[in-house]
């Protein structure tokens, strides 16, 4: 079991490091991702100079996948960080103050949780004719209820701890107690939730790109690649398989890392 626990973050980190390198260095690794060759058109995997072939516009599938890592990584990370910040503020206020404030914020979180995330993002982004960052902003708001509820529960459990009672006895203000003393102790909960949200956000962003929202036509993106490859399965199966596998592997690796981090924090909290 110990060896398995030690191996988990390594297994999860390998594909994540590769994807991060793709995202950070896509301009150097895939300089011709947007170059079209209409005369070449669709070619199968193994074509000379094209490991995974080309799409309808003659664009190299491998380079598209590498360049698409940027939107696949940056957006979900921003969504997870943004929702975590909202969750830390609102969840801490709700959990510590209680009463009407807690009730109002809890109802707000419950309302957002009851909404179908992808459908609402699709409607809002479509109404405002939004691009990639509008979609990201909408998803930040829609992902925040999970963080609010998790942080609220953690803050409630921390509020009765001796260090909080000592801070009250010293006459410290509520804001200082909440954000100087309690928040650092609930950060592990917020961090693990953030990791899981990155995976969920990756799937959501890719789904919206598949449906035509987010990145513009012709821009490298895994979801957009899947959408463009729907009619190519008979001529180049790799056009759909490559971005699909990247989405699945990346989301699974993030989930695995999040589960490992959560288990580690729980063991540390229990003293094991």
C-alpha positions in Angstrom: 0.0 0.0 0.0 2.8 2.4 0.9 4.6 1.7 -2.5 1.3 2.3 -4.3 0.8 5.6 -2.5 4.3 6.7 -3.4 3.8 5.7 -7.0 0.4 7.5 -7.5 1.7 11.1 -7.8 4.5 9.9 -10.1 2.1 8.2 -12.5 -0.2 11.2 -12.4 2.5 13.7 -12.8 4.1 12.2 -15.9 1.3 13.0 -18.4 0.6 16.4 -16.6 4.2 17.5 -17.1 4.1 16.5 -20.7 0.8 18.5 -21.3 2.2 21.4 -19.3 5.3 21.5 -21.6 3.0 21.3 -24.6 1.1 24.3 -23.3 4.1 26.4 -22.4 6.2 25.7 -25.5 3.5 25.1 -28.1 4.8 28.0 -30.3 8.2 26.2 -30.6 7.0 22.6 -30.6 4.1 23.2 -33.1 4.9 26.3 -35.1 2.9 25.1 -38.1 -0.3 24.1 -36.2 -2.4 26.7 -38.0 -0.8 26.2 -41.4 -3.4 24.9 -43.9 -2.7 22.8 -47.0 -6.0 22.4 -48.8 -4.4 20.6 -51.7 -3.2 17.9 -49.3 -6.5 17.6 -47.5 -7.1 14.5 -45.3 -4.2 12.0 -45.0 -4.1 8.9 -42.8 -1.7 8.3 -39.9 1.8 7.5 -40.9 1.9 9.8 -43.9 5.4 11.2 -44.6 6.0 14.2 -42.3 2.7 13.7 -40.5 2.8 11.1 -37.7 -1.0 11.2 -37.1 -2.0 12.4 -40.6 -3.8 15.6 -41.4 -7.4 17.0 -41.2 -9.7 18.3 -43.8 -7.7 21.5 -44.2 -4.4 19.7 -44.4 -3.3 20.7 -40.9 -1.0 18.3 -39.0 -2.9 16.5 -36.3 0.1 16.1 -34.0 0.9 19.8 -34.1 -2.8 20.7 -33.6 -2.9 18.5 -30.5 0.3 20.1 -29.1 -1.0 23.7 -29.7 -4.4 22.8 -28.4 -2.9 22.0 -25.0 -2.7 25.7 -24.2 -6.5 26.4 -24.2 -7.1 23.0 -22.6 -4.8 23.8 -19.7 -5.0 27.6 -19.1 -8.8 27.9 -19.1 -9.5 25.1 -16.6 -6.7 26.2 -14.3 -8.1 29.8 -14.3 -11.6 28.4 -13.7 -10.4 26.3 -10.8 -8.4 29.1 -9.2 -11.2 31.6 -9.7 -13.8 29.4 -8.2 -11.5 28.5 -5.3 -11.0 32.2 -4.5 -14.7 32.8 -4.5 -15.2 29.7 -2.4 -12.6 30.7 0.2 -14.2 34.1 0.7 -17.9 33.2 0.6 -17.4 29.8 2.3 -15.4 31.3 5.1 -17.9 34.1 5.7 -20.8 31.7 5.6 -19.2 29.1 7.9 -17.9 31.6 10.5 -20.7 34.1 10.7 -23.6 31.7 10.4 -27.1 32.9 10.8 -28.8 34.8 8.0 -25.5 35.3 6.1 -24.9 31.5 6.1 -28.4 30.8 5.0 -28.3 33.3 2.1 -24.9 32.1 0.9 -25.9 28.4 1.2 -29.1 29.0 -0.8 -27.0 30.8 -3.4 -24.7 27.8 -3.7 -27.6 25.3 -3.7 -29.2 27.3 -6.5 -26.1 27.2 -8.7 -25.5 23.5 -7.9 -29.0 22.8 -9.2 -28.3 24.3 -12.6 -26.8 22.2 -15.4 -23.4 23.7 -15.7 -22.7 23.0 -19.4 -26.2 24.1 -20.5 -26.1 27.4 -18.6 -22.6 28.1 -19.9 -23.8 27.3 -23.4 -26.8 29.7 -23.1 -25.0 32.6 -21.4 -21.9 32.5 -23.7 -24.2 32.2 -26.7 -26.4 35.1 -25.7 -23.4 37.5 -25.2 -21.7 36.1 -28.3 -18.7 35.4 -26.1 -15.4 33.9 -26.9 -13.0 31.7 -24.9 -12.6 34.0 -21.9 -16.3 34.8 -21.6 -16.9 31.0 -21.4 -14.1 30.7 -18.8 -15.7 33.6 -16.7 -19.1 31.9 -16.8 -17.6 28.6 -15.7 -15.8 30.3 -12.8 -19.1 31.4 -11.3 -20.8 28.0 -12.0 -18.0 26.0 -10.5 -17.8 28.1 -7.3 -20.7 26.5 -5.3 -18.6 23.3 -4.8 -15.8 25.3 -3.2 -18.2 27.4 -1.1 -19.8 24.3 0.4 -16.5 22.5 1.0 -14.9 25.6 2.6 -18.0 26.3 4.6 -18.0 22.8 6.1 -14.3 23.0 6.9 -14.6 26.5 8.5 -17.5 25.3 10.7 -15.3 22.4 12.0 -12.4 24.8 12.6 -14.6 27.4 14.4 -14.7 25.5 17.6 -11.0 24.8 17.8 -9.0 26.1 20.7 -6.9 28.5 18.6 -10.1 30.2 17.4 -11.4 30.6 21.0 -8.0 32.0 22.0 -8.2 34.5 19.2 -11.6 35.6 20.3 -10.5 35.9 23.9 -7.6 38.2 22.8 -10.3 40.5 21.2 -9.2 39.9 17.6 -11.8 41.1 15.0 -13.9 38.6 13.0 -12.2 39.5 9.7 -8.7 38.8 11.1 -9.8 35.6 12.8 -11.4 34.3 9.5 -8.7 35.2 7.1 -5.6 35.2 9.2 -6.2 32.2 11.4 -8.9 30.0 9.9 -8.3 30.2 6.2 -4.7 28.8 6.4 -6.2 25.7 8.1 -8.8 25.1 5.4 -6.4 25.6 2.4 -5.8 21.9 2.1 -9.5 21.3 1.6 -9.7 24.1 -0.9 -6.6 22.9 -2.7 -7.8 19.3 -3.3 -11.2 20.6 -4.5 -9.3 22.9 -6.8 -7.4 20.0 -8.4 -10.6 18.1 -9.0 -12.2 21.2 -10.4 -9.4 21.5 -13.0 -10.4 18.1 -14.3 -14.1 18.9 -14.4 -13.4 22.3 -16.0 -11.2 20.6 -18.7 -14.1 18.4 -19.7 -16.6 21.3 -19.6 -14.4 23.6 -21.7 -13.7 20.8 -24.2 -17.5 20.1 -24.4 -18.3 23.7 -25.0 -15.6 23.9 -27.7 -17.0 20.8 -29.3 -20.4 22.6 -29.5 -18.9 25.6 -31.1 -18.3 28.0 -28.1 -15.0 29.1 -26.7 -12.1 29.2 -29.2 -12.7 30.6 -32.6 -13.0 28.4 -35.8 -9.6 27.1 -36.9 -7.9 27.7 -33.5 -6.1 24.7 -32.0 -8.2 23.2 -29.2 -8.9 19.6 -28.2 -12.6 20.0 -28.1 -12.7 21.8 -31.4 -10.5 19.1 -32.9 -13.0 16.5 -31.8 -15.8 18.5 -33.4 -13.9 18.9 -36.7 -13.0 15.2 -36.8 -16.6 13.9 -36.7 -16.6 13.3 -40.4 -13.1 12.0 -40.7 -13.2 8.7 -38.8 -13.3 6.7 -42.0 -10.3 8.5 -43.5 -8.2 9.5 -40.5 -9.3 8.0 -37.2 -6.4 9.7 -35.4 -8.0 13.1 -35.9 -10.6 12.2 -33.2 -8.6 9.7 -31.2 -5.6 11.9 -30.4 -7.5 14.8 -28.8 -10.0 12.4 -27.2 -7.2 10.4 -25.5 -5.5 13.6 -24.4 -8.6 14.9 -22.7 -9.3 11.6 -21.0 -5.7 11.0 -19.9 -5.2 14.6 -18.6 -8.5 14.6 -16.7 -7.8 11.2 -15.2 -4.3 12.2 -14.1 -5.6 15.3 -12.4 -8.3 13.3 -10.7 -5.7 10.8 -9.5 -3.5 13.5 -8.2 -6.4 15.2 -6.5 -7.5 11.9 -4.8 -3.9 11.3 -3.7 -3.6 14.9 -2.2 -6.9 14.5 -0.4 -5.9 11.2 1.1 -2.5 12.6 2.2 -4.1 15.7 3.9 -6.6 13.4 5.7 -3.8 11.1 6.9 -1.9 14.2 8.1 -4.9 15.5 9.9 -5.5 12.2 11.7 -1.8 11.9 12.6 -1.2 8.8 10.6 
